Amino acid sequence: MVEQMPMNNEEVKESQDDIKNDQWLKENYIDLITDYPNQWIAVLQQKVIATSISKGQVEKEAKEIAGEKQFSLYFIEPSDIMP
């Protein structure tokens, strides 16, 4: 889950895990829109650990799987180029 700590002047800084997950998402986006269109996904250590059309459901499942580890949530938009 993307949890960000407020810094001075209320700036928000992403963790290294979030940055790595963001990069992984960019590199794998075509596969993700094919496999998970219109779904929320939870990513832990550059791996999809839970999916659902409900953000609350995917967050709940991801917390059960990840425990205390930090995970990232993303919504995968459908693509106009996909059939």
N, C-alpha and C positions, 0 to 999 in steps of 0.2 A: 504494500500500500504506500502511496506517495505521502509521506509525512514530512513536513518541512518545519524547521525550527525558525521562529522569528529572530532576526538579527537586528543590529542597530538600524534605526530609521525604518523598522519593519520590513527590511529586505528579506527575501526568502531564497535560500540556497539549496539546490538539489544535492542529494548525497551521491557518492560515487556509484553506488548500486543503481540509483535512478538513471544516472547518465549512461551507464553501460546498458541498461534495459532500453533506454530511448534509442541508442545506437543500434541495438539488436532489432528493435521494432522497424527502424528505417530500412535496415538491410534485408528484412524478411517480409516487408509489407505486402508484396504481391501474393506470396503464399498465404498470408494471414487473411487477406480479403477474399481469397478463394475458399479457405477453410472455415472462417468465422465471420461472414458478413452479417451486419446488424447485431453483433454480439459484443458484450463486454468480455475482456480477457484479463486475467491476472498473470503477471510475469514475475518469476523469481529466478534470479541468476540466469537470465536470458533463456528461460524455458516457460512455456505456457503451463500453468498449474491448475487453472480453472477457467471455465467459460459459461456464460449464461446470457440470455436476453435481459435479465434483471441485474442491475448494478449491485443491489443489496445481496442477492443470492451469490453472485460471483465473489463478492467481498467476504461473505460468511464462509464459503467453501475455502477460499484462499487463506483466511485466518486459521482455519482448522489444519490445513496442510502446512502452512509456513511457520506456525507457532510464533515465536518471537522474531523471526527473520523478516526483513523488510521486503515487500513486494510492490509492484507497480500495477496500476489499473489503467486500461485503455479501452476506448470504444472503437470498434472496427467498422468504419463506414462501408457500405456496399460500393462497388465500382460500376461506373457506366459501361466499362469495357467488358465486364463479365457477362456471360449469357444469363 
